[in-house]
Amino acid sequence: MRVIALDYGSARCGVAVSDVTGTLATPLDVVERPGTKKGMTRIVDVVLEREAERVVVGLPLGLSGHDTDQTREAREFAANLQRRLGKKIPVELEDERFTTALAQRDVDPRAAEDSRAAAHLLEGWLSRVMGGSGGQDGPDRQPS
C-alpha cells in the first residue's frame, strides 16, 4: 500500500511517500503554504500522482498529549484534505511528537527538514500499522 505522510505547518508542509510494499519512506519536496487553495491543490495532486491509498497527517500534540493551537490547525487541515480527496482515499491523524527532533539529527542536504520529519512520521506509522510492532495510540486517528 502506498501512503503519503504530511508534516503540516502553515508556512510549509513536509511530504513523504512510502514504496508500494509499505517498507520505505522517502522525503519529497515540501509544499509551500499548504492551507491556501494553491497549496492544497498541490498536495491533492501529489496524492493522486503518487497513487496513494492513504494519507497520514502529523498531529502536533503538546508534550502532555493535549491539543494546542497547532493541533487544532492540523485537524482542520486534515478534515479539509479529506473533503478534497473524498472517501476513496482515507486521511488519518498520527501523533508526530519528536519527528522534527529526529529529522534535525539526520541532516540530508537533498531533503528539507519538514519532509524528513514527514518521513519519520511515515516510518513510525508503517511500523505500527504494517509491521504490527505496536506504537503510540493517539486520541484520534480520523480527522474531525
N, CA, C and O atoms as CSV, one atom per row, in Angstrom:
chain,resi,resn,atom,element,x,y,z
A,1,MET,N,N,0.843,-1.172,0.000
A,1,MET,CA,C,0.000,0.000,0.000
A,1,MET,C,C,0.892,1.239,0.000
A,1,MET,O,O,1.789,1.357,0.834
A,2,ARG,N,N,0.652,2.154,-0.923
A,2,ARG,CA,C,1.413,3.403,-0.978
A,2,ARG,C,C,0.719,4.435,-0.093
A,2,ARG,O,O,-0.487,4.655,-0.199
A,3,VAL,N,N,1.506,5.061,0.780
A,3,VAL,CA,C,0.980,6.015,1.753
A,3,VAL,C,C,1.768,7.315,1.644
A,3,VAL,O,O,2.986,7.301,1.466
A,4,ILE,N,N,1.064,8.432,1.752
A,4,ILE,CA,C,1.688,9.757,1.811
A,4,ILE,C,C,1.580,10.239,3.254
A,4,ILE,O,O,0.526,10.113,3.878
A,5,ALA,N,N,2.670,10.792,3.781
A,5,ALA,CA,C,2.645,11.413,5.102
A,5,ALA,C,C,2.911,12.900,4.943
A,5,ALA,O,O,3.726,13.317,4.121
A,6,LEU,N,N,2.206,13.695,5.747
A,6,LEU,CA,C,2.320,15.150,5.697
A,6,LEU,C,C,2.667,15.684,7.077
A,6,LEU,O,O,1.984,15.389,8.057
A,7,ASP,N,N,3.729,16.468,7.146
A,7,ASP,CA,C,4.107,17.175,8.366
A,7,ASP,C,C,3.619,18.608,8.162
A,7,ASP,O,O,4.351,19.463,7.663
A,8,TYR,N,N,2.371,18.854,8.556
A,8,TYR,CA,C,1.705,20.121,8.261
A,8,TYR,C,C,2.242,21.273,9.098
A,8,TYR,O,O,2.449,21.152,10.305
A,9,GLY,N,N,2.455,22.370,8.430
A,9,GLY,CA,C,2.752,23.646,9.056
A,9,GLY,C,C,2.130,24.715,8.171
A,9,GLY,O,O,2.020,24.513,6.962
A,10,SER,N,N,1.725,25.831,8.731
A,10,SER,CA,C,1.038,26.833,7.916
A,10,SER,C,C,1.944,27.431,6.842
A,10,SER,O,O,1.455,27.844,5.790
A,11,ALA,N,N,3.252,27.487,7.084
A,11,ALA,CA,C,4.176,28.024,6.087
A,11,ALA,C,C,4.619,26.951,5.091
A,11,ALA,O,O,4.697,27.210,3.890
A,12,ARG,N,N,4.910,25.746,5.591
A,12,ARG,CA,C,5.393,24.651,4.754
A,12,ARG,C,C,4.816,23.334,5.237
A,12,ARG,O,O,4.529,23.148,6.419
A,13,CYS,N,N,4.656,22.436,4.293
A,13,CYS,CA,C,4.184,21.093,4.629
A,13,CYS,C,C,5.205,20.097,4.105
A,13,CYS,O,O,5.431,19.998,2.899
A,14,GLY,N,N,5.822,19.356,5.027
A,14,GLY,CA,C,6.725,18.298,4.617
A,14,GLY,C,C,5.933,17.140,4.050
A,14,GLY,O,O,4.833,16.841,4.516
A,15,VAL,N,N,6.494,16.487,3.042
A,15,VAL,CA,C,5.800,15.398,2.350
A,15,VAL,C,C,6.744,14.210,2.217
A,15,VAL,O,O,7.917,14.370,1.879
A,16,ALA,N,N,6.227,13.031,2.483
A,16,ALA,CA,C,6.993,11.797,2.281
A,16,ALA,C,C,6.048,10.749,1.696
A,16,ALA,O,O,4.835,10.813,1.892
A,17,VAL,N,N,6.616,9.794,0.982
A,17,VAL,CA,C,5.824,8.735,0.354
A,17,VAL,C,C,6.469,7.385,0.664
A,17,VAL,O,O,7.690,7.267,0.762
A,18,SER,N,N,5.621,6.382,0.814
A,18,SER,CA,C,6.146,5.023,1.003
A,18,SER,C,C,6.256,4.340,-0.352
A,18,SER,O,O,5.639,4.768,-1.328
A,19,ASP,N,N,7.042,3.282,-0.399
A,19,ASP,CA,C,7.045,2.443,-1.585
A,19,ASP,C,C,5.772,1.591,-1.542
A,19,ASP,O,O,5.066,1.584,-0.534
A,20,VAL,N,N,5.478,0.877,-2.629
A,20,VAL,CA,C,4.229,0.118,-2.687
A,20,VAL,C,C,4.160,-1.016,-1.670
A,20,VAL,O,O,3.070,-1.469,-1.320
A,21,THR,N,N,5.315,-1.476,-1.194
A,21,THR,CA,C,5.296,-2.553,-0.206
A,21,THR,C,C,5.077,-2.025,1.211
A,21,THR,O,O,4.879,-2.804,2.143
A,22,GLY,N,N,5.113,-0.707,1.371
A,22,GLY,CA,C,4.941,-0.133,2.706
A,22,GLY,C,C,6.157,-0.341,3.581
A,22,GLY,O,O,6.040,-0.445,4.802
A,23,THR,N,N,7.336,-0.404,2.957
A,23,THR,CA,C,8.568,-0.666,3.690
A,23,THR,C,C,9.425,0.579,3.872
A,23,THR,O,O,9.948,0.824,4.959
A,24,LEU,N,N,9.569,1.364,2.811
A,24,LEU,CA,C,10.448,2.528,2.818
A,24,LEU,C,C,9.660,3.829,2.791
A,24,LEU,O,O,8.593,3.909,2.183
A,25,ALA,N,N,10.198,4.849,3.457
A,25,ALA,CA,C,9.615,6.184,3.441
A,25,ALA,C,C,10.633,7.136,2.831
A,25,ALA,O,O,11.772,7.215,3.292
A,26,THR,N,N,10.224,7.855,1.798
A,26,THR,CA,C,11.120,8.754,1.083
A,26,THR,C,C,10.607,10.189,1.153
A,26,THR,O,O,9.457,10.447,0.799
A,27,PRO,N,N,11.443,11.130,1.605
A,27,PRO,CA,C,11.016,12.532,1.621
A,27,PRO,C,C,10.848,13.063,0.203
A,27,PRO,O,O,11.608,12.700,-0.696
A,28,LEU,N,N,9.851,13.923,0.005
A,28,LEU,CA,C,9.620,14.608,-1.269
A,28,LEU,C,C,9.782,16.102,-1.038
A,28,LEU,O,O,10.097,16.534,0.071
A,29,ASP,N,N,9.565,16.887,-2.083
A,29,ASP,CA,C,9.635,18.341,-1.953
A,29,ASP,C,C,8.541,18.842,-1.022
A,29,ASP,O,O,7.437,18.298,-0.995
A,30,VAL,N,N,8.859,19.886,-0.259
A,30,VAL,CA,C,7.848,20.490,0.602
A,30,VAL,C,C,6.831,21.222,-0.256
A,30,VAL,O,O,7.108,21.589,-1.398
A,31,VAL,N,N,5.648,21.430,0.313
A,31,VAL,CA,C,4.605,22.237,-0.317
A,31,VAL,C,C,4.498,23.516,0.495
A,31,VAL,O,O,4.251,23.488,1.701
A,32,GLU,N,N,4.686,24.634,-0.187
A,32,GLU,CA,C,4.603,25.936,0.481
A,32,GLU,C,C,3.147,26.313,0.723
A,32,GLU,O,O,2.279,26.066,-0.115
A,33,ARG,N,N,2.895,26.914,1.878
A,33,ARG,CA,C,1.576,27.437,2.258
A,33,ARG,C,C,0.447,26.446,1.937
A,33,ARG,O,O,-0.427,26.741,1.122
A,34,PRO,N,N,0.469,25.292,2.570
A,34,PRO,CA,C,-0.493,24.233,2.254
A,34,PRO,C,C,-1.949,24.572,2.560
A,34,PRO,O,O,-2.856,23.942,2.016
A,35,GLY,N,N,-2.182,25.555,3.419
A,35,GLY,CA,C,-3.552,25.926,3.753
A,35,GLY,C,C,-4.227,26.796,2.712
A,35,GLY,O,O,-5.433,27.032,2.783
A,36,THR,N,N,-3.447,27.279,1.735
A,36,THR,CA,C,-4.030,28.095,0.664
A,36,THR,C,C,-4.629,27.193,-0.402
A,36,THR,O,O,-4.366,25.991,-0.427
A,37,LYS,N,N,-5.424,27.767,-1.271
A,37,LYS,CA,C,-6.037,26.991,-2.352
A,37,LYS,C,C,-4.955,26.347,-3.231
A,37,LYS,O,O,-5.050,25.172,-3.588
A,38,LYS,N,N,-3.932,27.130,-3.573
A,38,LYS,CA,C,-2.841,26.614,-4.408
A,38,LYS,C,C,-2.077,25.508,-3.692
A,38,LYS,O,O,-1.751,24.487,-4.299
A,39,GLY,N,N,-1.787,25.700,-2.403
A,39,GLY,CA,C,-1.065,24.693,-1.637
A,39,GLY,C,C,-1.857,23.401,-1.497
A,39,GLY,O,O,-1.312,22.311,-1.673
A,40,MET,N,N,-3.136,23.523,-1.182
A,40,MET,CA,C,-3.989,22.330,-1.044
A,40,MET,C,C,-4.094,21.594,-2.379
A,40,MET,O,O,-4.066,20.364,-2.414
A,41,THR,N,N,-4.214,22.334,-3.465
A,41,THR,CA,C,-4.286,21.713,-4.790
A,41,THR,C,C,-3.010,20.936,-5.076
A,41,THR,O,O,-3.063,19.840,-5.634
A,42,ARG,N,N,-1.862,21.496,-4.698
A,42,ARG,CA,C,-0.596,20.800,-4.925
A,42,ARG,C,C,-0.532,19.506,-4.115
A,42,ARG,O,O,-0.057,18.485,-4.613
A,43,ILE,N,N,-1.000,19.543,-2.889
A,43,ILE,CA,C,-0.995,18.335,-2.060
A,43,ILE,C,C,-1.910,17.267,-2.659
A,43,ILE,O,O,-1.535,16.097,-2.731
A,44,VAL,N,N,-3.097,17.665,-3.083
A,44,VAL,CA,C,-4.020,16.717,-3.723
A,44,VAL,C,C,-3.366,16.130,-4.971
A,44,VAL,O,O,-3.468,14.930,-5.225
A,45,ASP,N,N,-2.696,16.980,-5.748
A,45,ASP,CA,C,-2.012,16.495,-6.956
A,45,ASP,C,C,-0.945,15.458,-6.613
A,45,ASP,O,O,-0.838,14.438,-7.293
A,46,VAL,N,N,-0.154,15.706,-5.564
A,46,VAL,CA,C,0.888,14.749,-5.163
A,46,VAL,C,C,0.250,13.418,-4.761
A,46,VAL,O,O,0.730,12.355,-5.154
A,47,VAL,N,N,-0.815,13.476,-3.991
A,47,VAL,CA,C,-1.503,12.252,-3.554
A,47,VAL,C,C,-1.973,11.454,-4.772
A,47,VAL,O,O,-1.799,10.236,-4.830
A,48,LEU,N,N,-2.563,12.141,-5.730
A,48,LEU,CA,C,-3.083,11.452,-6.918
A,48,LEU,C,C,-1.958,10.984,-7.845
A,48,LEU,O,O,-2.013,9.871,-8.368
A,49,GLU,N,N,-0.934,11.829,-8.054
A,49,GLU,CA,C,0.193,11.454,-8.914
A,49,GLU,C,C,0.922,10.228,-8.375
A,49,GLU,O,O,1.345,9.367,-9.146
A,50,ARG,N,N,1.066,10.148,-7.072
A,50,ARG,CA,C,1.781,9.027,-6.450
A,50,ARG,C,C,0.881,7.819,-6.212
A,50,ARG,O,O,1.327,6.787,-5.711
A,51,GLU,N,N,-0.386,7.959,-6.576
A,51,GLU,CA,C,-1.367,6.878,-6.432
A,51,GLU,C,C,-1.437,6.359,-5.001
A,51,GLU,O,O,-1.482,5.153,-4.758
A,52,ALA,N,N,-1.445,7.300,-4.062
A,52,ALA,CA,C,-1.519,6.931,-2.650
A,52,ALA,C,C,-2.896,6.361,-2.324
A,52,ALA,O,O,-3.914,6.799,-2.860
A,53,GLU,N,N,-2.897,5.381,-1.439
A,53,GLU,CA,C,-4.143,4.766,-0.997
A,53,GLU,C,C,-4.584,5.302,0.360
A,53,GLU,O,O,-5.689,5.018,0.821
A,54,ARG,N,N,-3.701,6.085,0.998
A,54,ARG,CA,C,-3.988,6.638,2.317
A,54,ARG,C,C,-3.065,7.833,2.534
A,54,ARG,O,O,-1.961,7.890,1.993
A,55,VAL,N,N,-3.541,8.791,3.342
A,55,VAL,CA,C,-2.724,9.938,3.732
A,55,VAL,C,C,-2.689,9.998,5.252
A,55,VAL,O,O,-3.719,9.877,5.915
A,56,VAL,N,N,-1.495,10.184,5.793
A,56,VAL,CA,C,-1.301,10.305,7.234
A,56,VAL,C,C,-0.813,11.731,7.506
A,56,VAL,O,O,0.221,12.156,6.991
A,57,VAL,N,N,-1.570,12.453,8.315
A,57,VAL,CA,C,-1.215,13.831,8.662
A,57,VAL,C,C,-0.716,13.851,10.095
A,57,VAL,O,O,-1.365,13.330,11.001
A,58,GLY,N,N,0.440,14.457,10.287
A,58,GLY,CA,C,1.020,14.557,11.616
A,58,GLY,C,C,0.160,15.405,12.531
A,58,GLY,O,O,-0.302,16.480,12.150
A,59,LEU,N,N,-0.050,14.913,13.736
A,59,LEU,CA,C,-0.846,15.613,14.744
A,59,LEU,C,C,0.101,16.125,15.822
A,59,LEU,O,O,0.613,15.341,16.622
A,60,PRO,N,N,0.339,17.447,15.849
A,60,PRO,CA,C,1.309,18.003,16.792
A,60,PRO,C,C,0.725,18.208,18.186
A,60,PRO,O,O,0.425,19.332,18.590
A,61,LEU,N,N,0.573,17.125,18.900
A,61,LEU,CA,C,0.087,17.211,20.274
A,61,LEU,C,C,1.142,17.864,21.164
A,61,LEU,O,O,2.337,17.795,20.877
A,62,GLY,N,N,0.694,18.493,22.235
A,62,GLY,CA,C,1.634,19.016,23.220
A,62,GLY,C,C,2.332,17.858,23.911
A,62,GLY,O,O,1.863,16.722,23.835
A,63,LEU,N,N,3.432,18.123,24.577
A,63,LEU,CA,C,4.173,17.049,25.246
A,63,LEU,C,C,3.321,16.291,26.245
A,63,LEU,O,O,3.562,15.111,26.499
A,64,SER,N,N,2.319,16.963,26.817
A,64,SER,CA,C,1.429,16.311,27.772
A,64,SER,C,C,0.366,15.460,27.070
A,64,SER,O,O,-0.389,14.740,27.723
A,65,GLY,N,N,0.311,15.547,25.732
A,65,GLY,CA,C,-0.684,14.792,24.981
A,65,GLY,C,C,-1.952,15.573,24.694
A,65,GLY,O,O,-2.880,15.050,24.076
A,66,HIS,N,N,-1.999,16.816,25.136
A,66,HIS,CA,C,-3.189,17.642,24.933
A,66,HIS,C,C,-3.082,18.463,23.648
A,66,HIS,O,O,-1.994,18.695,23.121
A,67,ASP,N,N,-4.247,18.894,23.162
A,67,ASP,CA,C,-4.301,19.725,21.971
A,67,ASP,C,C,-3.717,21.107,22.233
A,67,ASP,O,O,-3.807,21.641,23.338
A,68,THR,N,N,-3.114,21.674,21.184
A,68,THR,CA,C,-2.608,23.031,21.180
A,68,THR,C,C,-3.269,23.750,20.007
A,68,THR,O,O,-4.076,23.156,19.292
A,69,ASP,N,N,-2.937,25.007,19.809
A,69,ASP,CA,C,-3.453,25.721,18.635
A,69,ASP,C,C,-3.000,25.038,17.350
A,69,ASP,O,O,-3.772,24.942,16.396
A,70,GLN,N,N,-1.752,24.563,17.316
A,70,GLN,CA,C,-1.245,23.862,16.132
A,70,GLN,C,C,-1.981,22.546,15.903
A,70,GLN,O,O,-2.205,22.148,14.760
A,71,THR,N,N,-2.354,21.877,16.982
A,71,THR,CA,C,-3.102,20.621,16.869
A,71,THR,C,C,-4.434,20.880,16.193
A,71,THR,O,O,-4.825,20.163,15.272
A,72,ARG,N,N,-5.128,21.909,16.655
A,72,ARG,CA,C,-6.429,22.238,16.072
A,72,ARG,C,C,-6.295,22.622,14.600
A,72,ARG,O,O,-7.143,22.261,13.783
A,73,GLU,N,N,-5.232,23.352,14.262
A,73,GLU,CA,C,-5.000,23.734,12.864
A,73,GLU,C,C,-4.733,22.498,12.000
A,73,GLU,O,O,-5.228,22.410,10.877
A,74,ALA,N,N,-3.958,21.552,12.515
A,74,ALA,CA,C,-3.671,20.324,11.773
A,74,ALA,C,C,-4.937,19.492,11.586
A,74,ALA,O,O,-5.138,18.904,10.523
A,75,ARG,N,N,-5.787,19.437,12.601
A,75,ARG,CA,C,-7.058,18.705,12.476
A,75,ARG,C,C,-7.929,19.331,11.379
A,75,ARG,O,O,-8.535,18.626,10.572
A,76,GLU,N,N,-7.979,20.660,11.367
A,76,GLU,CA,C,-8.774,21.359,10.357
A,76,GLU,C,C,-8.212,21.110,8.957
A,76,GLU,O,O,-8.962,20.877,8.009
A,77,PHE,N,N,-6.897,21.161,8.839
A,77,PHE,CA,C,-6.251,20.883,7.560
A,77,PHE,C,C,-6.584,19.465,7.088
A,77,PHE,O,O,-6.942,19.271,5.926
A,78,ALA,N,N,-6.472,18.482,7.971
A,78,ALA,CA,C,-6.763,17.087,7.623
A,78,ALA,C,C,-8.214,16.917,7.188
A,78,ALA,O,O,-8.496,16.189,6.237
A,79,ALA,N,N,-9.130,17.581,7.877
A,79,ALA,CA,C,-10.547,17.496,7.511
A,79,ALA,C,C,-10.780,18.120,6.136
A,79,ALA,O,O,-11.538,17.577,5.331
A,80,ASN,N,N,-10.135,19.257,5.860
A,80,ASN,CA,C,-10.259,19.895,4.540
A,80,ASN,C,C,-9.686,19.001,3.453
A,80,ASN,O,O,-10.269,18.880,2.375
A,81,LEU,N,N,-8.546,18.373,3.728
A,81,LEU,CA,C,-7.941,17.464,2.757
A,81,LEU,C,C,-8.846,16.271,2.502
A,81,LEU,O,O,-8.988,15.834,1.360
A,82,GLN,N,N,-9.463,15.735,3.557
A,82,GLN,CA,C,-10.382,14.604,3.381
A,82,GLN,C,C,-11.554,14.985,2.493
A,82,GLN,O,O,-11.978,14.202,1.643
A,83,ARG,N,N,-12.080,16.197,2.691
A,83,ARG,CA,C,-13.171,16.666,1.821
A,83,ARG,C,C,-12.720,16.745,0.364
A,83,ARG,O,O,-13.466,16.379,-0.543
A,84,ARG,N,N,-11.505,17.222,0.148
A,84,ARG,CA,C,-10.987,17.350,-1.224
A,84,ARG,C,C,-10.732,15.985,-1.873
A,84,ARG,O,O,-10.960,15.815,-3.070
A,85,LEU,N,N,-10.262,15.021,-1.087
A,85,LEU,CA,C,-9.935,13.703,-1.633
A,85,LEU,C,C,-11.152,12.793,-1.749
A,85,LEU,O,O,-11.149,11.854,-2.545
A,86,GLY,N,N,-12.181,13.059,-0.971
A,86,GLY,CA,C,-13.343,12.181,-0.972
A,86,GLY,C,C,-13.099,10.943,-0.138
A,86,GLY,O,O,-12.090,10.844,0.561
A,87,LYS,N,N,-14.020,10.000,-0.211
A,87,LYS,CA,C,-13.964,8.818,0.654
A,87,LYS,C,C,-13.036,7.717,0.138
A,87,LYS,O,O,-12.741,6.776,0.873
A,88,LYS,N,N,-12.575,7.814,-1.102
A,88,LYS,CA,C,-11.747,6.751,-1.670
A,88,LYS,C,C,-10.336,6.709,-1.071
A,88,LYS,O,O,-9.703,5.654,-1.035
A,89,ILE,N,N,-9.850,7.862,-0.601
A,89,ILE,CA,C,-8.507,7.923,-0.022
A,89,ILE,C,C,-8.640,8.435,1.411
A,89,ILE,O,O,-8.822,9.634,1.621
A,90,PRO,N,N,-8.552,7.552,2.385
A,90,PRO,CA,C,-8.705,7.979,3.781
A,90,PRO,C,C,-7.552,8.882,4.239
A,90,PRO,O,O,-6.402,8.703,3.837
A,91,VAL,N,N,-7.889,9.839,5.077
A,91,VAL,CA,C,-6.912,10.719,5.712
A,91,VAL,C,C,-6.997,10.438,7.204
A,91,VAL,O,O,-8.080,10.487,7.788
A,92,GLU,N,N,-5.873,10.148,7.815
A,92,GLU,CA,C,-5.883,9.906,9.247
A,92,GLU,C,C,-4.799,10.720,9.935
A,92,GLU,O,O,-3.852,11.185,9.301
A,93,LEU,N,N,-4.950,10.879,11.212
A,93,LEU,CA,C,-4.029,11.663,12.027
A,93,LEU,C,C,-3.128,10.726,12.816
A,93,LEU,O,O,-3.554,9.664,13.269
A,94,GLU,N,N,-1.871,11.138,12.972
A,94,GLU,CA,C,-0.886,10.328,13.701
A,94,GLU,C,C,-0.047,11.251,14.576
A,94,GLU,O,O,0.418,12.294,14.118
A,95,ASP,N,N,0.141,10.875,15.810
A,95,ASP,CA,C,0.959,11.648,16.745
A,95,ASP,C,C,2.345,11.868,16.135
A,95,ASP,O,O,3.036,10.914,15.777
A,96,GLU,N,N,2.738,13.132,16.024
A,96,GLU,CA,C,4.026,13.438,15.401
A,96,GLU,C,C,5.057,13.964,16.389
A,96,GLU,O,O,6.096,14.486,15.984
A,97,ARG,N,N,4.780,13.831,17.669
A,97,ARG,CA,C,5.756,14.321,18.642
A,97,ARG,C,C,7.127,13.715,18.382
A,97,ARG,O,O,7.254,12.511,18.156
A,98,PHE,N,N,8.141,14.554,18.417
A,98,PHE,CA,C,9.554,14.191,18.291
A,98,PHE,C,C,10.021,13.922,16.861
A,98,PHE,O,O,11.208,13.658,16.664
A,99,THR,N,N,9.136,13.979,15.841
A,99,THR,CA,C,9.602,13.725,14.473
A,99,THR,C,C,10.532,14.822,13.987
A,99,THR,O,O,11.485,14.544,13.260
A,100,THR,N,N,10.273,16.066,14.376
A,100,THR,CA,C,11.160,17.161,13.958
A,100,THR,C,C,12.531,17.000,14.600
A,100,THR,O,O,13.551,17.228,13.950
A,101,ALA,N,N,12.563,16.610,15.871
A,101,ALA,CA,C,13.854,16.386,16.540
A,101,ALA,C,C,14.637,15.277,15.837
A,101,ALA,O,O,15.851,15.388,15.664
A,102,LEU,N,N,13.958,14.226,15.438
A,102,LEU,CA,C,14.621,13.145,14.707
A,102,LEU,C,C,15.130,13.646,13.361
A,102,LEU,O,O,16.236,13.300,12.946
A,103,ALA,N,N,14.331,14.455,12.682
A,103,ALA,CA,C,14.727,14.986,11.375
A,103,ALA,C,C,15.941,15.894,11.491
A,103,ALA,O,O,16.773,15.936,10.584
A,104,GLN,N,N,16.051,16.620,12.593
A,104,GLN,CA,C,17.192,17.521,12.784
A,104,GLN,C,C,18.487,16.741,12.973
A,104,GLN,O,O,19.568,17.255,12.689
A,105,ARG,N,N,18.387,15.517,13.446
A,105,ARG,CA,C,19.576,14.685,13.671
A,105,ARG,C,C,20.114,14.075,12.389
A,105,ARG,O,O,21.325,13.899,12.252
A,106,ASP,N,N,19.241,13.750,11.449
A,106,ASP,CA,C,19.704,13.093,10.218
A,106,ASP,C,C,19.734,14.104,9.073
A,106,ASP,O,O,18.895,14.086,8.173
A,107,VAL,N,N,20.706,14.963,9.139
A,107,VAL,CA,C,20.845,16.031,8.144
A,107,VAL,C,C,21.165,15.425,6.782
A,107,VAL,O,O,22.171,14.736,6.611
A,108,ASP,N,N,20.300,15.692,5.832
A,108,ASP,CA,C,20.457,15.239,4.456
A,108,ASP,C,C,20.208,16.456,3.570
A,108,ASP,O,O,19.075,16.928,3.484
A,109,PRO,N,N,21.235,16.969,2.915
A,109,PRO,CA,C,21.058,18.197,2.133
A,109,PRO,C,C,20.095,18.036,0.955
A,109,PRO,O,O,19.662,19.029,0.370
A,110,ARG,N,N,19.762,16.808,0.610
A,110,ARG,CA,C,18.835,16.583,-0.513
A,110,ARG,C,C,17.380,16.703,-0.103
A,110,ARG,O,O,16.510,16.808,-0.968
A,111,ALA,N,N,17.093,16.691,1.177
A,111,ALA,CA,C,15.696,16.719,1.630
A,111,ALA,C,C,15.521,17.795,2.699
A,111,ALA,O,O,16.349,17.934,3.599
A,112,ALA,N,N,14.438,18.547,2.586
A,112,ALA,CA,C,14.124,19.586,3.568
A,112,ALA,C,C,13.780,18.945,4.906
A,112,ALA,O,O,13.279,17.822,4.964
A,113,GLU,N,N,14.058,19.679,5.980
A,113,GLU,CA,C,13.795,19.163,7.325
A,113,GLU,C,C,12.327,18.771,7.497
A,113,GLU,O,O,12.031,17.746,8.111
A,114,ASP,N,N,11.402,19.577,6.961
A,114,ASP,CA,C,9.978,19.258,7.093
A,114,ASP,C,C,9.635,17.925,6.435
A,114,ASP,O,O,8.836,17.151,6.963
A,115,SER,N,N,10.239,17.665,5.288
A,115,SER,CA,C,9.961,16.396,4.606
A,115,SER,C,C,10.665,15.225,5.279
A,115,SER,O,O,10.165,14.100,5.245
A,116,ARG,N,N,11.829,15.479,5.893
A,116,ARG,CA,C,12.465,14.416,6.680
A,116,ARG,C,C,11.603,14.071,7.887
A,116,ARG,O,O,11.493,12.906,8.268
A,117,ALA,N,N,10.986,15.102,8.491
A,117,ALA,CA,C,10.069,14.850,9.619
A,117,ALA,C,C,8.874,14.033,9.137
A,117,ALA,O,O,8.420,13.127,9.835
A,118,ALA,N,N,8.361,14.350,7.941
A,118,ALA,CA,C,7.248,13.571,7.378
A,118,ALA,C,C,7.678,12.123,7.154
A,118,ALA,O,O,6.883,11.205,7.357
A,119,ALA,N,N,8.920,11.911,6.739
A,119,ALA,CA,C,9.418,10.547,6.525
A,119,ALA,C,C,9.490,9.790,7.852
A,119,ALA,O,O,9.147,8.609,7.907
A,120,HIS,N,N,9.931,10.458,8.920
A,120,HIS,CA,C,9.954,9.807,10.240
A,120,HIS,C,C,8.531,9.477,10.701
A,120,HIS,O,O,8.286,8.407,11.256
A,121,LEU,N,N,7.612,10.390,10.471
A,121,LEU,CA,C,6.205,10.147,10.799
A,121,LEU,C,C,5.705,8.907,10.058
A,121,LEU,O,O,5.063,8.035,10.643
A,122,LEU,N,N,6.008,8.845,8.772
A,122,LEU,CA,C,5.566,7.718,7.948
A,122,LEU,C,C,6.226,6.413,8.381
A,122,LEU,O,O,5.565,5.375,8.427
A,123,GLU,N,N,7.507,6.449,8.697
A,123,GLU,CA,C,8.184,5.235,9.166
A,123,GLU,C,C,7.524,4.696,10.436
A,123,GLU,O,O,7.333,3.488,10.580
A,124,GLY,N,N,7.177,5.600,11.354
A,124,GLY,CA,C,6.501,5.168,12.578
A,124,GLY,C,C,5.138,4.576,12.297
A,124,GLY,O,O,4.762,3.560,12.881
A,125,TRP,N,N,4.394,5.213,11.399
A,125,TRP,CA,C,3.062,4.720,11.043
A,125,TRP,C,C,3.180,3.357,10.369
A,125,TRP,O,O,2.449,2.427,10.706
A,126,LEU,N,N,4.104,3.243,9.415
A,126,LEU,CA,C,4.279,1.967,8.708
A,126,LEU,C,C,4.663,0.853,9.675
A,126,LEU,O,O,4.161,-0.266,9.572
A,127,SER,N,N,5.545,1.158,10.603
A,127,SER,CA,C,5.956,0.165,11.593
A,127,SER,C,C,4.772,-0.279,12.445
A,127,SER,O,O,4.585,-1.468,12.705
A,128,ARG,N,N,3.979,0.697,12.872
A,128,ARG,CA,C,2.843,0.393,13.741
A,128,ARG,C,C,1.745,-0.347,12.988
A,128,ARG,O,O,1.198,-1.325,13.498
A,129,VAL,N,N,1.422,0.099,11.799
A,129,VAL,CA,C,0.268,-0.450,11.079
A,129,VAL,C,C,0.645,-1.644,10.203
A,129,VAL,O,O,-0.037,-2.668,10.222
A,130,MET,N,N,1.710,-1.516,9.449
A,130,MET,CA,C,2.077,-2.573,8.514
A,130,MET,C,C,2.921,-3.660,9.181
A,130,MET,O,O,2.820,-4.838,8.841
A,131,GLY,N,N,3.762,-3.237,10.146
A,131,GLY,CA,C,4.671,-4.190,10.788
A,131,GLY,C,C,4.092,-4.847,12.004
A,131,GLY,O,O,4.621,-5.845,12.493
A,132,GLY,N,N,2.987,-4.286,12.508
A,132,GLY,CA,C,2.346,-4.869,13.668
A,132,GLY,C,C,3.190,-4.805,14.926
A,132,GLY,O,O,2.986,-5.590,15.851
A,133,SER,N,N,4.152,-3.864,14.970
A,133,SER,CA,C,5.029,-3.805,16.129
A,133,SER,C,C,4.443,-2.987,17.268
A,133,SER,O,O,5.093,-2.794,18.295
A,134,GLY,N,N,3.237,-2.514,17.093
A,134,GLY,CA,C,2.643,-1.677,18.128
A,134,GLY,C,C,3.192,-0.275,18.011
A,134,GLY,O,O,4.164,-0.046,17.292
A,135,GLY,N,N,2.589,0.655,18.699
A,135,GLY,CA,C,3.057,2.030,18.624
A,135,GLY,C,C,2.233,2.885,19.540
A,135,GLY,O,O,1.454,2.388,20.353
A,136,GLN,N,N,2.414,4.187,19.401
A,136,GLN,CA,C,1.675,5.113,20.230
A,136,GLN,C,C,0.219,5.131,19.789
A,136,GLN,O,O,-0.076,5.197,18.596
A,137,ASP,N,N,-0.663,5.073,20.731
A,137,ASP,CA,C,-2.074,5.197,20.428
A,137,ASP,C,C,-2.485,6.613,20.748
A,137,ASP,O,O,-2.533,7.009,21.912
A,138,GLY,N,N,-2.780,7.376,19.713
A,138,GLY,CA,C,-3.199,8.761,19.889
A,138,GLY,C,C,-4.687,8.824,20.182
A,138,GLY,O,O,-5.380,7.813,20.072
A,139,PRO,N,N,-5.188,9.990,20.552
A,139,PRO,CA,C,-6.583,10.133,20.908
A,139,PRO,C,C,-7.532,10.014,19.721
A,139,PRO,O,O,-8.665,9.562,19.885
A,140,ASP,N,N,-7.096,10.406,18.548
A,140,ASP,CA,C,-7.935,10.365,17.353
A,140,ASP,C,C,-7.106,9.893,16.191
A,140,ASP,O,O,-5.938,10.264,16.072
A,141,ARG,N,N,-7.670,9.100,15.348
A,141,ARG,CA,C,-6.963,8.685,14.142
A,141,ARG,C,C,-7.632,9.254,12.905
A,141,ARG,O,O,-7.024,9.252,11.835
A,142,GLN,N,N,-8.844,9.733,13.011
A,142,GLN,CA,C,-9.558,10.292,11.866
A,142,GLN,C,C,-9.736,11.780,12.078
A,142,GLN,O,O,-9.923,12.233,13.207
A,143,PRO,N,N,-9.679,12.556,10.978
A,143,PRO,CA,C,-9.925,13.988,11.149
A,143,PRO,C,C,-11.356,14.222,11.587
A,143,PRO,O,O,-12.266,13.496,11.185
A,144,SER,N,N,-11.555,15.249,12.422
A,144,SER,CA,C,-12.899,15.519,12.906
A,144,SER,C,C,-13.676,16.380,11.948
A,144,SER,O,O,-14.835,16.703,12.208
